[in-house]
C-alpha cells in the first residue's frame, strides 16, 4: 500500500486535516501535504499569536537554563507537529507512520504535476460557521518570526528555473 496521496491544504482547518492525515498515515498511506501556509485556524490572528507565543516561552521543565523543546516556526513544521501530537510517535509504529508524511510550503516541483486532492471533512467553508474569525497558518508563522515563507520559496524556484533555462 505505498500509494502516495497529495493533499492541497489550502482552506482546510488545521486540526481536522491533521486528524484525517494521522489516521491515514497510521493505516499505511504515504501522504504529501502541499501549501501548508494556506491552512486555516479558527480564531483571529491576534489570539492565535498570543497562544503560540505562550507555547514558545515554554522551556526545559526542571532546568530552564537548558535548551528545552524545539519550537518550529515554519507552517509545514507546525502542521507536522500537530499531526505528531495525534500519532503515538514514541512507538516504532508511530515513528514509521511519521516518516510517511511530508509537508511543504507552496507546491514543490515533483508534486506540481500530480493531481492534488482535498479533504471535504476538513474544508473551511463546510466546517467554519459564516462570520467566525480565522487566520492562515502562513500569517501566524510570519508573525512569530518565521524566515521561511512561500513567497521566498516561489522566488527561489523562479531563480532556479531561469538558471536551468539559460544553462540549457
KEMAR-460719 format. One line per field, with one value per atom (N, C-alpha, C): residue number from 0; residue in three letters; x, y, z. Coordinates in Angstrom, 3 decimals. Atoms other than C-alpha are relative to their C-alpha. Example, Ala and Ser with C-alpha at 12.3 -4.5 7.8 and 13.67 -1.06 7.14 Angstrom:
2
seq = 0; 0; 0; 1; 1; 1
type = Ala; Ala; Ala; Ser; Ser; Ser
X = 0.890; 12.300; 0.900; -0.820; 13.670; -0.770
Y = -1.190; -4.500; 1.200; -1.190; -1.060; 1.090
Z = 0.000; 7.800; 0.000; -0.060; 7.140; 0.730
END
This chain:
168
seq = 0; 0; 0; 1; 1; 1; 2; 2; 2; 3; 3; 3; 4; 4; 4; 5; 5; 5; 6; 6; 6; 7; 7; 7; 8; 8; 8; 9; 9; 9; 10; 10; 10; 11; 11; 11; 12; 12; 12; 13; 13; 13; 14; 14; 14; 15; 15; 15; 16; 16; 16; 17; 17; 17; 18; 18; 18; 19; 19; 19; 20; 20; 20; 21; 21; 21; 22; 22; 22; 23; 23; 23; 24; 24; 24; 25; 25; 25; 26; 26; 26; 27; 27; 27; 28; 28; 28; 29; 29; 29; 30; 30; 30; 31; 31; 31; 32; 32; 32; 33; 33; 33; 34; 34; 34; 35; 35; 35; 36; 36; 36; 37; 37; 37; 38; 38; 38; 39; 39; 39; 40; 40; 40; 41; 41; 41; 42; 42; 42; 43; 43; 43; 44; 44; 44; 45; 45; 45; 46; 46; 46; 47; 47; 47; 48; 48; 48; 49; 49; 49; 50; 50; 50; 51; 51; 51; 52; 52; 52; 53; 53; 53; 54; 54; 54; 55; 55; 55; 56; 56; 56; 57; 57; 57; 58; 58; 58; 59; 59; 59; 60; 60; 60; 61; 61; 61; 62; 62; 62; 63; 63; 63; 64; 64; 64; 65; 65; 65; 66; 66; 66; 67; 67; 67; 68; 68; 68; 69; 69; 69; 70; 70; 70; 71; 71; 71; 72; 72; 72; 73; 73; 73; 74; 74; 74; 75; 75; 75; 76; 76; 76; 77; 77; 77; 78; 78; 78; 79; 79; 79; 80; 80; 80; 81; 81; 81; 82; 82; 82; 83; 83; 83; 84; 84; 84; 85; 85; 85; 86; 86; 86; 87; 87; 87; 88; 88; 88; 89; 89; 89; 90; 90; 90; 91; 91; 91; 92; 92; 92; 93; 93; 93; 94; 94; 94; 95; 95; 95; 96; 96; 96; 97; 97; 97; 98; 98; 98; 99; 99; 99; 100; 100; 100; 101; 101; 101; 102; 102; 102; 103; 103; 103; 104; 104; 104; 105; 105; 105; 106; 106; 106; 107; 107; 107; 108; 108; 108; 109; 109; 109; 110; 110; 110; 111; 111; 111; 112; 112; 112; 113; 113; 113; 114; 114; 114; 115; 115; 115; 116; 116; 116; 117; 117; 117; 118; 118; 118; 119; 119; 119; 120; 120; 120; 121; 121; 121; 122; 122; 122; 123; 123; 123; 124; 124; 124; 125; 125; 125; 126; 126; 126; 127; 127; 127; 128; 128; 128; 129; 129; 129; 130; 130; 130; 131; 131; 131; 132; 132; 132; 133; 133; 133; 134; 134; 134; 135; 135; 135; 136; 136; 136; 137; 137; 137; 138; 138; 138; 139; 139; 139; 140; 140; 140; 141; 141; 141; 142; 142; 142; 143; 143; 143; 144; 144; 144; 145; 145; 145; 146; 146; 146; 147; 147; 147; 148; 148; 148; 149; 149; 149; 150; 150; 150; 151; 151; 151; 152; 152; 152; 153; 153; 153; 154; 154; 154; 155; 155; 155; 156; 156; 156; 157; 157; 157; 158; 158; 158; 159; 159; 159; 160; 160; 160; 161; 161; 161; 162; 162; 162; 163; 163; 163; 164; 164; 164; 165; 165; 165; 166; 166; 166; 167; 167; 167
type = Unk; Unk; Unk; Unk; Unk; Unk; Unk; Unk; Unk; Unk; Unk; Unk; Unk; Unk; Unk; Unk; Unk; Unk; Unk; Unk; Unk; Unk; Unk; Unk; Unk; Unk; Unk; Unk; Unk; Unk; Unk; Unk; Unk; Unk; Unk; Unk; Unk; Unk; Unk; Unk; Unk; Unk; Unk; Unk; Unk; Unk; Unk; Unk; Unk; Unk; Unk; Unk; Unk; Unk; Unk; Unk; Unk; Unk; Unk; Unk; Unk; Unk; Unk; Unk; Unk; Unk; Unk; Unk; Unk; Unk; Unk; Unk; Unk; Unk; Unk; Unk; Unk; Unk; Unk; Unk; Unk; Unk; Unk; Unk; Unk; Unk; Unk; Unk; Unk; Unk; Unk; Unk; Unk; Unk; Unk; Unk; Unk; Unk; Unk; Unk; Unk; Unk; Unk; Unk; Unk; Unk; Unk; Unk; Unk; Unk; Unk; Unk; Unk; Unk; Unk; Unk; Unk; Unk; Unk; Unk; Unk; Unk; Unk; Unk; Unk; Unk; Unk; Unk; Unk; Unk; Unk; Unk; Unk; Unk; Unk; Unk; Unk; Unk; Unk; Unk; Unk; Unk; Unk; Unk; Unk; Unk; Unk; Unk; Unk; Unk; Unk; Unk; Unk; Unk; Unk; Unk; Unk; Unk; Unk; Unk; Unk; Unk; Unk; Unk; Unk; Unk; Unk; Unk; Unk; Unk; Unk; Unk; Unk; Unk; Unk; Unk; Unk; Unk; Unk; Unk; Unk; Unk; Unk; Unk; Unk; Unk; Unk; Unk; Unk; Unk; Unk; Unk; Unk; Unk; Unk; Unk; Unk; Unk; Unk; Unk; Unk; Unk; Unk; Unk; Unk; Unk; Unk; Unk; Unk; Unk; Unk; Unk; Unk; Unk; Unk; Unk; Unk; Unk; Unk; Unk; Unk; Unk; Unk; Unk; Unk; Unk; Unk; Unk; Unk; Unk; Unk; Unk; Unk; Unk; Unk; Unk; Unk; Unk; Unk; Unk; Unk; Unk; Unk; Unk; Unk; Unk; Unk; Unk; Unk; Unk; Unk; Unk; Unk; Unk; Unk; Unk; Unk; Unk; Unk; Unk; Unk; Unk; Unk; Unk; Unk; Unk; Unk; Unk; Unk; Unk; Unk; Unk; Unk; Unk; Unk; Unk; Unk; Unk; Unk; Unk; Unk; Unk; Unk; Unk; Unk; Unk; Unk; Unk; Unk; Unk; Unk; Unk; Unk; Unk; Unk; Unk; Unk; Unk; Unk; Unk; Unk; Unk; Unk; Unk; Unk; Unk; Unk; Unk; Unk; Unk; Unk; Unk; Unk; Unk; Unk; Unk; Unk; Unk; Unk; Unk; Unk; Unk; Unk; Unk; Unk; Unk; Unk; Unk; Unk; Unk; Unk; Unk; Unk; Unk; Unk; Unk; Unk; Unk; Unk; Unk; Unk; Unk; Unk; Unk; Unk; Unk; Unk; Unk; Unk; Unk; Unk; Unk; Unk; Unk; Unk; Unk; Unk; Unk; Unk; Unk; Unk; Unk; Unk; Unk; Unk; Unk; Unk; Unk; Unk; Unk; Unk; Unk; Unk; Unk; Unk; Unk; Unk; Unk; Unk; Unk; Unk; Unk; Unk; Unk; Unk; Unk; Unk; Unk; Unk; Unk; Unk; Unk; Unk; Unk; Unk; Unk; Unk; Unk; Unk; Unk; Unk; Unk; Unk; Unk; Unk; Unk; Unk; Unk; Unk; Unk; Unk; Unk; Unk; Unk; Unk; Unk; Unk; Unk; Unk; Unk; Unk; Unk; Unk; Unk; Unk; Unk; Unk; Unk; Unk; Unk; Unk; Unk; Unk; Unk; Unk; Unk; Unk; Unk; Unk; Unk; Unk; Unk; Unk; Unk; Unk; Unk; Unk; Unk; Unk; Unk; Unk; Unk; Unk; Unk; Unk; Unk; Unk; Unk; Unk; Unk; Unk; Unk; Unk; Unk; Unk; Unk; Unk; Unk; Unk; Unk; Unk; Unk; Unk; Unk; Unk; Unk; Unk; Unk; Unk; Unk; Unk; Unk; Unk; Unk; Unk; Unk; Unk; Unk; Unk; Unk; Unk; Unk; Unk; Unk; Unk; Unk; Unk; Unk; Unk; Unk; Unk; Unk; Unk; Unk
X = 0.819; 0.000; 0.873; -0.839; 2.762; -0.519; 0.557; 0.364; 0.174; -0.206; 1.215; -1.220; 1.142; -1.655; 0.496; -0.394; -1.010; -1.247; 1.139; -3.339; 0.353; -0.154; -3.705; -0.674; 0.509; -4.103; -0.659; 0.600; -5.492; -1.445; 1.356; -8.629; -0.495; 0.378; -8.582; 0.226; -0.174; -8.962; 1.131; -1.229; -5.755; -0.246; 0.191; -6.978; -0.737; 0.781; -9.488; 0.821; -0.876; -6.987; 1.049; -1.031; -4.353; -0.537; 0.543; -6.672; -0.232; 0.202; -7.562; 1.343; -1.330; -3.882; 0.618; -0.555; -2.869; -0.596; 0.662; -5.420; 0.531; -0.446; -4.238; 1.445; -1.394; -0.506; 0.147; -0.024; -1.196; -0.528; 0.524; -3.096; 0.986; -1.021; -0.027; 0.142; -0.100; -0.604; 1.155; -0.990; 2.133; -0.734; 0.750; 0.727; 0.980; -0.768; 2.195; -0.964; 0.828; 0.717; 0.720; -0.594; 1.360; -0.812; 0.589; 0.584; -0.434; 0.311; 0.739; -0.222; 0.171; 0.882; -1.432; 1.387; -2.762; -0.984; 0.882; -4.151; -0.645; 0.738; -6.808; -0.056; 0.168; -7.025; -1.178; 1.133; -10.266; 0.469; -0.432; -9.894; 0.840; -0.725; -8.357; 1.509; -1.459; -4.675; 0.611; -0.564; -4.058; -0.103; 0.195; -5.492; 0.929; -0.863; -3.584; 1.472; -1.378; -0.364; 0.324; -0.225; -0.747; 0.138; -0.076; -1.382; 1.326; -1.247; 1.652; 1.205; -1.113; 3.931; 0.061; 0.011; 2.827; 0.662; -0.629; 3.874; 1.503; -1.421; 7.207; 0.788; -0.692; 8.022; 0.284; -0.224; 7.968; 1.441; -1.406; 11.464; 0.117; -0.279; 13.068; -0.666; 0.844; 10.873; 0.812; -0.709; 13.398; 1.201; -1.149; 16.331; -0.189; 0.314; 15.263; 1.222; -1.172; 18.867; 0.306; -0.227; 18.910; -0.853; 0.664; 17.708; -1.486; 1.412; 14.428; -0.522; 0.731; 11.967; 0.329; -0.117; 12.327; -1.361; 1.243; 9.689; 0.098; -0.049; 9.102; -0.850; 0.726; 8.000; -0.480; 0.433; 7.589; -1.383; 1.348; 3.983; -0.009; -0.016; 4.904; 0.384; -0.412; 6.626; -1.059; 1.097; 3.728; -1.056; 0.977; 1.369; 0.547; -0.611; 3.809; -0.081; 0.046; 3.939; -1.436; 1.401; 0.130; -0.361; 0.251; -0.032; 0.742; -0.782; 2.721; -0.718; 0.764; 0.512; -1.154; 1.116; -2.161; 0.470; -0.584; 0.204; 0.857; -0.880; 1.923; 1.460; -1.298; 5.303; 1.156; -1.092; 7.348; 0.054; -0.007; 6.474; 0.554; -0.503; 8.032; -1.068; 1.092; 4.638; -0.269; 0.240; 4.115; 1.153; -1.164; 7.661; 0.016; 0.065; 7.246; -1.113; 1.098; 3.936; 0.421; -0.430; 5.514; 0.990; -0.913; 8.164; -0.761; 0.809; 5.336; -0.687; 0.624; 4.268; 1.042; -0.850; 5.830; -0.866; 0.734; 4.770; 0.849; -0.720; 5.704; -0.781; 0.615; 5.057; 0.041; 0.061; 3.981; -0.163; 0.095; 3.953; 1.347; -1.326; 7.470; -0.091; 0.037; 8.396; -0.437; 0.508; 7.798; -1.504; 1.430; 4.221; -0.862; 0.815; 3.153; -0.698; 0.623; 2.275; -0.970; 0.830; 0.351; -1.364; 1.334; -3.369; -0.041; 0.073; -3.967; -1.431; 1.320; -6.881; -0.343; 0.448; -8.950; -0.703; 0.691; -10.469; -1.291; 1.256; -14.170; -0.337; 0.300; -14.398; 0.764; -0.829; -11.777; -0.083; 0.064; -12.745; -0.589; 0.415; -13.160; -1.428; 1.340; -16.313; -1.090; 0.989; -18.036; 0.041; -0.167; -16.709; -0.058; -0.021; -16.308; -1.273; 1.259; -19.529; 0.248; -0.120; -20.123; 0.139; -0.197; -18.817; 1.006; -0.986; -16.400; 1.392; -1.347; -12.828; 0.887; -1.002; -9.959; 1.267; -1.252; -6.333; 0.709; -0.770; -3.930; 1.273; -1.205; -1.003; 1.236; -1.120; 1.383; 0.089; -0.003; 0.323; 0.438; -0.426; 0.762; 1.503; -1.434; 4.213; 0.810; -0.697; 5.245; -0.013; 0.094; 4.034; 0.847; -0.894; 6.148; 1.406; -1.350; 9.254; 0.488; -0.454; 9.380; 0.702; -0.747; 12.019; -0.282; 0.242; 10.865; -1.465; 1.381; 7.726; -0.129; 0.249; 6.117; 0.451; -0.439; 6.924; 1.474; -1.425; 10.644; 0.243; -0.171; 10.272; -0.353; 0.388; 8.465; 1.092; -1.070; 11.202; 1.214; -1.149; 13.900; -0.229; 0.311; 12.144; 0.103; -0.101; 11.869; 1.458; -1.418; 15.595; 0.623; -0.557; 16.467; -0.475; 0.537; 14.174; 0.667; -0.622; 15.665; 1.458; -1.394; 19.221; 0.053; 0.036; 18.354; -0.347; 0.396; 16.705; 1.191; -1.113; 19.761; 1.160; -1.085; 22.191; -0.327; 0.495; 20.066; 0.272
Y = -1.188; 0.000; 1.267; -1.192; 2.543; 1.103; -1.019; 4.759; 1.377; -1.347; 8.431; 0.858; -0.890; 10.838; 1.422; -1.403; 14.536; 0.806; -0.783; 16.839; 1.477; -1.456; 20.541; 0.551; -0.393; 22.075; 1.370; -1.331; 25.410; -0.045; -0.171; 26.433; -1.224; 1.093; 23.382; 0.441; -0.306; 23.601; -0.861; 0.641; 22.690; -1.322; 1.209; 20.161; -1.101; 1.003; 18.450; -0.663; 0.583; 17.984; -0.887; 0.775; 16.765; -1.341; 1.273; 14.120; -0.985; 0.882; 12.746; -0.534; 0.407; 12.686; -1.003; 0.926; 10.990; -1.400; 1.293; 8.242; -0.702; 0.602; 7.689; -0.478; 0.449; 7.535; -1.195; 1.194; 5.062; -1.216; 1.105; 2.977; -0.470; 0.439; 2.829; 0.829; -0.840; 5.527; 0.985; -1.074; 7.943; 1.271; -1.232; 11.454; 1.146; -1.219; 14.646; 1.170; -1.188; 17.955; 1.177; -1.172; 20.975; 1.236; -1.300; 24.681; 0.054; -0.044; 24.403; 1.415; -1.380; 28.189; 0.484; -0.394; 28.320; -0.726; 0.678; 26.148; 1.039; -0.943; 27.943; -0.492; 0.285; 28.134; 0.841; -0.772; 29.153; 0.927; -1.028; 32.313; 1.030; -1.082; 35.648; -0.131; 0.071; 36.225; 0.437; -0.496; 38.188; -1.070; 1.049; 35.420; -1.187; 1.131; 32.693; 0.339; -0.411; 34.698; -0.031; 0.040; 35.087; -1.434; 1.402; 31.353; -0.620; 0.601; 30.434; 0.587; -0.589; 32.902; -0.558; 0.671; 31.353; -1.374; 1.302; 27.998; 0.154; -0.217; 29.453; 0.286; -0.308; 30.587; -1.236; 1.211; 27.008; -0.458; 0.402; 25.870; -1.379; 1.243; 22.873; 0.058; -0.054; 21.931; 0.100; 0.031; 21.162; 0.930; -0.896; 23.295; 0.994; -0.941; 26.401; 0.533; -0.460; 27.218; -0.899; 0.899; 24.204; 0.409; -0.398; 24.428; -0.325; 0.342; 22.580; -0.518; 0.543; 21.897; 0.781; -0.682; 22.689; 0.585; -0.654; 25.198; 0.379; -0.261; 25.126; 1.207; -1.195; 28.323; -0.041; 0.112; 27.250; -0.661; 0.575; 26.442; -1.509; 1.448; 22.975; -0.754; 0.666; 22.095; 0.138; -0.142; 23.484; -1.066; 1.038; 21.195; -1.385; 1.298; 18.268; -0.292; 0.197; 18.795; -0.243; 0.250; 18.927; -1.452; 1.407; 15.545; -0.902; 0.805; 14.210; -0.153; 0.083; 15.003; -0.976; 0.935; 12.697; -1.405; 1.296; 9.780; -0.474; 0.496; 7.536; -0.030; -0.146; 8.831; -0.637; 0.622; 7.143; -1.516; 1.429; 3.658; -0.189; 0.233; 2.046; 0.204; -0.169; 2.029; 1.483; -1.430; 5.749; 0.701; -0.602; 6.658; -0.331; 0.380; 4.710; 0.766; -0.757; 6.479; 1.438; -1.386; 9.919; 0.119; -0.030; 9.010; -0.027; 0.030; 8.514; 1.331; -1.308; 12.164; 1.017; -1.098; 15.031; 1.246; -1.266; 18.657; 1.064; -1.028; 21.575; 1.308; -1.284; 25.279; 0.126; -0.087; 26.007; -1.386; 1.280; 23.253; -0.263; 0.247; 21.898; -0.787; 0.567; 20.594; -1.450; 1.336; 16.859; -0.136; 0.153; 17.440; 1.013; -0.973; 20.306; -0.598; 0.652; 17.892; -1.115; 1.087; 15.464; 0.560; -0.421; 15.631; 0.157; -0.282; 17.226; -0.170; 0.285; 16.114; 0.959; -0.741; 17.890; -0.964; 0.807; 16.524; 0.735; -0.724; 17.514; 0.153; -0.096; 16.800; 1.124; -1.023; 19.482; 1.350; -1.257; 22.218; 1.113; -1.142; 25.650; 0.425; -0.463; 26.509; -0.920; 0.931; 23.406; -0.110; 0.208; 23.472; 1.264; -1.238; 27.095; 0.777; -0.712; 28.994; 1.376; -1.284; 32.106; 1.124; -1.144; 35.243; -0.238; 0.278; 33.482; 0.369; -0.407; 34.694; -1.208; 1.030; 32.662; 0.686; -0.523; 33.142; -1.115; 0.963; 31.454; -0.360; 0.463; 29.397; 0.773; -0.788; 31.386; 1.360; -1.291; 34.674; -0.167; 0.262; 33.167; -0.245; 0.296; 31.864; 1.276; -1.258; 35.273; 0.875; -0.863; 36.996; -0.512; 0.512; 34.692; -0.184; -0.130; 35.461; -1.249; 1.070; 32.635; 0.636; -0.576; 33.364; -0.714; 0.799; 30.686; 0.116; -0.152; 31.718; -0.432; 0.481; 30.654; 1.017; -1.016; 33.987; -0.142; 0.198; 33.419; -1.292; 1.260; 29.830; 0.164; -0.199; 30.928; 0.747; -0.742; 33.449; -0.880; 0.888; 30.827; -0.992; 0.941; 28.364; 0.697; -0.748; 31.075; 0.199; -0.200; 31.779; -1.296; 1.299; 28.085; -0.368; 0.332; 27.613; 0.856; -0.861; 30.613; -0.389; 0.437; 29.388; -1.279; 1.243; 25.927; 0.283; -0.347; 27.503; 0.580; -0.633; 29.622; -0.960; 0.969; 26.734; -1.013; 0.790; 24.784; -1.419
Z = 0.000; 0.000; 0.000; 0.004; -0.815; -0.916; 0.865; -2.788; 0.653; -0.502; -2.408; -0.303; 0.142; -1.826; 0.226; -0.119; -2.445; 0.349; -0.480; -0.488; -0.069; 0.031; -1.222; 1.253; -1.310; 2.241; -0.001; 0.049; 1.050; 0.501; -0.550; 3.031; 0.751; -0.890; 5.303; 1.439; -1.418; 9.083; 0.553; -0.458; 10.935; 0.715; -0.794; 13.498; -0.739; 0.737; 11.255; -1.092; 1.016; 8.437; 0.656; -0.685; 10.902; 0.486; -0.491; 12.356; -1.139; 1.157; 8.909; -0.492; 0.459; 7.902; 0.966; -0.998; 11.174; -0.162; 0.191; 10.604; -1.257; 1.256; 7.021; 0.072; -0.065; 7.788; 0.933; -0.852; 10.589; -0.742; 0.805; 8.035; -1.055; 0.931; 5.805; -1.259; 1.192; 3.186; 0.136; 0.027; 2.165; -0.385; 0.193; 2.452; -0.221; 0.260; 0.970; 0.106; -0.185; 2.134; -0.649; 0.641; -0.086; 0.382; -0.352; 0.528; 1.460; -1.436; 4.322; 0.501; -0.461; 4.587; -0.164; 0.236; 3.436; 0.922; -0.947; 6.267; 0.904; -0.838; 8.319; 1.437; -1.425; 12.096; 0.471; -0.492; 13.805; 1.111; -0.935; 15.857; -0.724; 0.659; 14.947; 0.131; 0.022; 14.264; 1.324; -1.256; 17.465; 1.088; -1.009; 19.639; -0.249; 0.324; 17.821; 0.230; -0.232; 18.003; 1.492; -1.454; 21.777; 0.491; -0.406; 22.163; -0.413; 0.485; 20.041; 0.715; -0.750; 21.839; 1.418; -1.307; 25.141; -0.116; 0.252; 23.670; -0.215; 0.262; 22.513; 1.276; -1.251; 26.053; 0.846; -0.784; 27.336; -0.168; -0.006; 28.286; 0.635; -0.699; 29.923; 1.369; -1.194; 32.895; 1.287; -1.269; 35.614; 0.036; 0.052; 34.442; -1.146; 1.079; 32.494; -0.756; 0.734; 31.546; -1.195; 1.132; 29.249; -1.188; 1.248; 25.692; 0.016; -0.051; 26.201; -1.321; 1.133; 23.436; -1.273; 1.285; 19.728; -0.350; 0.383; 18.680; -1.474; 1.431; 14.946; -0.343; 0.399; 13.251; -1.452; 1.396; 9.618; -0.054; 0.076; 8.588; -0.202; 0.237; 7.333; 1.263; -1.237; 10.621; 1.090; -0.961; 12.678; -0.283; 0.346; 10.763; 0.338; -0.308; 11.123; 1.490; -1.445; 14.875; 0.471; -0.343; 15.052; -0.280; 0.328; 13.308; 0.983; -0.936; 15.596; 1.342; -1.239; 18.586; -0.067; 0.167; 17.148; -0.331; 0.358; 16.454; 1.177; -1.077; 19.032; -0.469; 0.671; 17.835; 0.751; -0.754; 20.566; -0.186; 0.302; 19.339; -1.409; 1.368; 16.248; -1.078; 0.965; 14.526; -0.274; 0.164; 15.126; -0.689; 0.650; 14.114; -1.489; 1.414; 10.876; -0.716; 0.605; 10.272; -0.284; 0.221; 10.687; -1.151; 1.142; 8.126; -1.330; 1.219; 5.614; -0.280; 0.177; 5.993; -0.448; 0.461; 4.032; -0.093; 0.014; 4.408; -0.673; 0.739; 2.163; -0.006; 0.335; 1.791; -1.510; 1.452; -1.739; -0.603; 0.698; -4.339; -0.660; 0.578; -4.973; -1.308; 1.347; -8.440; -0.165; 0.338; -8.100; 0.129; -0.275; -6.912; -0.744; 0.707; -9.162; -1.210; 1.151; -11.978; 0.417; -0.512; -9.734; 0.406; -0.410; -9.053; 1.520; -1.425; -5.654; 0.473; -0.538; -3.508; 1.131; -1.169; -0.862; 0.939; -1.006; 2.346; 0.347; -0.239; 2.454; 1.490; -1.430; 6.197; 0.687; -0.630; 6.872; -0.705; 0.742; 4.410; 0.855; -0.802; 5.944; -0.315; 0.370; 4.003; 0.537; -0.521; 5.348; 1.535; -1.429; 8.930; 0.843; -0.763; 9.994; -0.294; 0.210; 10.545; -0.587; 0.680; 8.500; 1.028; -0.884; 10.182; 1.110; -1.042; 12.540; -0.498; 0.368; 12.606; -0.237; 0.248; 11.256; -0.461; 0.531; 10.314; -0.747; 0.785; 7.939; 0.760; -0.683; 9.204; -0.456; 0.491; 6.997; 0.680; -0.698; 8.607; 1.448; -1.378; 12.074; 0.050; 0.026; 11.150; -0.226; 0.222; 9.831; 1.241; -1.175; 12.986; 1.162; -1.052; 15.185; -0.556; 0.571; 13.087; -0.719; 0.879; 10.606; -1.188; 1.112; 7.984; -1.315; 1.197; 5.537; -0.390; 0.440; 3.699; -1.446; 1.358; 0.470; -1.034; 0.951; -1.199; -0.320; 0.226; -0.706; -0.771; 0.716; -1.887; -1.474; 1.392; -5.049; -0.761; 0.658; -5.821; -0.239; 0.147; -5.232; -1.134; 1.077; -7.563; -1.346; 1.252; -10.249; -0.413; 0.298; -9.976; -0.492; 0.401; -10.201; -1.404; 1.321; -13.206; -1.070; 1.010; -15.005; -0.221; 0.162; -14.342; -0.833; 0.761; -15.635; -1.463; 1.369; -18.693; -0.765; 0.683; -19.513; -0.188; 0.183; -18.963; -1.067; 1.090; -21.369; 0.077
END
